[in-house]
Amino acid sequence: MANYYLGVDMGGTLIKIAIVDSKANIIEEDFIDTDITAKPKDVIKNITEVFKKFKNYSKVNSIGFGIAGDINFKDGIVRYSPNIPKWNKVPLKKEIEQITNKPVFIDNDANTAAIGAYWLDIKATVDNMICVTLGTGVGGGIIINKKLFRGNNGTAGEIGHITIEPNGRKCNCGNNGCAETYIGAKHIVKETVDLLNSSNKSKYILNLANDNIKQITPKILAQAAKKGDFIAKQVWNNAGKKLGILLADIINFFNPDAIVLCGGISNAGNLIITPAKEEIKKRAFKTSAKSCKIVVSKYTSKLGVVGAAMLVKSL
Amino acid sequence: MANYYLGVDMGGTLIKIAIVDSKANIIEEDFIDTDITAKPKDVIKNITEVFKKFKNYSKVNSIGFGIAGDINFKDGIVRYSPNIPKWNKVPLKKEIEQITNKPVFIDNDANTAAIGAYWLDIKATVDNMICVTLGTGVGGGIIINKKLFRGNNGTAGEIGHITIEPNGRKCNCGNNGCAETYIGAKHIVKETVDLLNSSNKSKYILNLANDNIKQITPKILAQAAKKGDFIAKQVWNNAGKKLGILLADIINFFNPDAIVLCGGISNAGNLIITPAKEEIKKRAFKTSAKSCKIVVSKYTSKLGVVGAAMLVKSL
């Protein structure tokens, strides 16, 4: 009998559900809207009804969940999720196990993304990998000896909160100069607005944003930069250099086999990767930098659901 | 029969040799001077003659070596050692195995120090530990799941080359602002000399150094600071803050169970640890910082030899 694994990626908008095989190939998938006003019990019911519609559900060995927020991995409890605030102290593992009679594992979305990247982008061909999620915030996950590394209390991989400018921008975490304050989407957009306010060198950004600075997104900044917009190019170049400092730190400290970049900001591709690689060249040990494969994920939208399914293989 | 392990710490001045038991307690120890002019073959002969004098040598299961420099751990070859320049491409493992008929392991001294700290300071009671060696340079070693983590090509743990000031001091490695350029002994002394040249606020440093700035050492700086010397206190405070940035980075990224500080600079104790801890409080995640034990090694002079002996248990 085939070994299949079911994964659930609980986002603030969509709940993605998929069955994968032992090589992380998606066999079946579906999604439902996230009802953030519903009771957790009802959401859980809706999710497990999707399970039952899958043709291969009976072949599923285990179920994994990935959720943003404060997750008690060991006991399988969602302590708090910013995307779905009603989910407070939900014993998700226990409830799903009672309904399905299958082993259930839950983890935060940075960890499931790392596992997804390990299987989809790296095809599980290396031992040690770092995943850097470049989204609104900057998260990360650490794979060591093919398994997820959680550290002492499950917070290992908080890559966005490595200091890269000791007297730099104030971060929500309380620190100054965290990587996130330079390469997180929110801060990239804010830097753009500041530059637009003090310069008239942008040709395209406001145009693409319908003349409304509130509509500026990283996607618009990437489009503008590709058209040659001076400010957009400058913003990506700045962010890329900061990303390079961060990656050089990781390479020197951890000497990984591979680094995978995922999340919305990684879609900027070479706009951010080229200056990052230049900075790595200046800052990282040559042999370590050379041996470290740097990959932009081709599967950002699938990482969460596939990683949740493969969570059981990363324990 | 007892399980004993033999370790050799090859320094530029002394070669320390010890037999330890399975809990890393030293059973017998000895040392010889390092003859940096002698041929490696002759040095090897002298070392193995010390082995034979040990009463418990017959009970030794394996032999480990720790040496500064570029070590090919896998094949057991000393590619290059800055302390003993004649040791160039020495197949140490093979040669010692031929003489002793026991399995031999060799590694660089930052890794053996980390293993030594894991057994002596931490008593092997945690899973994940970082060792930071604060000497002329700043090195490090990573213990994951009770084993040494080497990374892709053996350079994992280059903690001294994490960037803490992106536009900071030039480092020998080519980067700017490496931690080593702020907390390495050489740079701490240089900062002192610069401050002495531009200020007359020091009461004790030159006195303790026989009025010769070339005689200033970290030890003298610690003595002067303890007497209340303004500049010495400032230098330790600066170094401590930089150390704190580095340790906060490690805590946020790696969420270790423990960090052990060793090496000459760590002897400054609270002069450097107190400002470091203040900086960690500002910069690191609270739960991760709280759960991470920070220890100043009590065994700096024994870490290398004990770690070399225990190398076999960290594979």
Boltz contact constraints between the chains, C-beta under 6 A:
constraints:
  - contact:
      token1: [A, 144]
      token2: [B, 144]
      max_distance: 6.0
  - contact:
      token1: [A, 151]
      token2: [B, 255]
      max_distance: 6.0
  - contact:
      token1: [A, 152]
      token2: [B, 255]
      max_distance: 6.0
  - contact:
      token1: [A, 152]
      token2: [B, 257]
      max_distance: 6.0
  - contact:
      token1: [A, 152]
      token2: [B, 291]
      max_distance: 6.0
  - contact:
      token1: [A, 153]
      token2: [B, 287]
      max_distance: 6.0
  - contact:
      token1: [A, 153]
      token2: [B, 291]
      max_distance: 6.0
  - contact:
      token1: [A, 155]
      token2: [B, 255]
      max_distance: 6.0
  - contact:
      token1: [A, 155]
      token2: [B, 285]
      max_distance: 6.0
  - contact:
      token1: [A, 155]
      token2: [B, 288]
      max_distance: 6.0
  - contact:
      token1: [A, 156]
      token2: [B, 254]
      max_distance: 6.0
  - contact:
      token1: [A, 156]
      token2: [B, 255]
      max_distance: 6.0
  - contact:
      token1: [A, 158]
      token2: [B, 252]
      max_distance: 6.0
  - contact:
      token1: [A, 161]
      token2: [B, 252]
      max_distance: 6.0
  - contact:
      token1: [A, 162]
      token2: [B, 249]
      max_distance: 6.0
  - contact:
      token1: [A, 162]
      token2: [B, 252]
      max_distance: 6.0
  - contact:
      token1: [A, 162]
      token2: [B, 253]
      max_distance: 6.0
  - contact:
      token1: [A, 163]
      token2: [B, 245]
      max_distance: 6.0
  - contact:
      token1: [A, 163]
      token2: [B, 249]
      max_distance: 6.0
  - contact:
      token1: [A, 163]
      token2: [B, 283]
      max_distance: 6.0
  - contact:
      token1: [A, 166]
      token2: [B, 245]
      max_distance: 6.0
  - contact:
      token1: [A, 175]
      token2: [B, 283]
      max_distance: 6.0
  - contact:
      token1: [A, 245]
      token2: [B, 163]
      max_distance: 6.0
  - contact:
      token1: [A, 245]
      token2: [B, 166]
      max_distance: 6.0
  - contact:
      token1: [A, 249]
      token2: [B, 162]
      max_distance: 6.0
  - contact:
      token1: [A, 249]
      token2: [B, 163]
      max_distance: 6.0
  - contact:
      token1: [A, 252]
      token2: [B, 158]
      max_distance: 6.0
  - contact:
      token1: [A, 252]
      token2: [B, 161]
      max_distance: 6.0
  - contact:
      token1: [A, 253]
      token2: [B, 162]
      max_distance: 6.0
  - contact:
      token1: [A, 254]
      token2: [B, 156]
      max_distance: 6.0
  - contact:
      token1: [A, 255]
      token2: [B, 151]
      max_distance: 6.0
  - contact:
      token1: [A, 255]
      token2: [B, 152]
      max_distance: 6.0
  - contact:
      token1: [A, 255]
      token2: [B, 155]
      max_distance: 6.0
  - contact:
      token1: [A, 255]
      token2: [B, 156]
      max_distance: 6.0
  - contact:
      token1: [A, 257]
      token2: [B, 152]
      max_distance: 6.0
  - contact:
      token1: [A, 283]
      token2: [B, 163]
      max_distance: 6.0
  - contact:
      token1: [A, 283]
      token2: [B, 175]
      max_distance: 6.0
  - contact:
      token1: [A, 285]
      token2: [B, 155]
      max_distance: 6.0
  - contact:
      token1: [A, 287]
      token2: [B, 153]
      max_distance: 6.0
  - contact:
      token1: [A, 288]
      token2: [B, 155]
      max_distance: 6.0
  - contact:
      token1: [A, 291]
      token2: [B, 152]
      max_distance: 6.0
  - contact:
      token1: [A, 291]
      token2: [B, 153]
      max_distance: 6.0
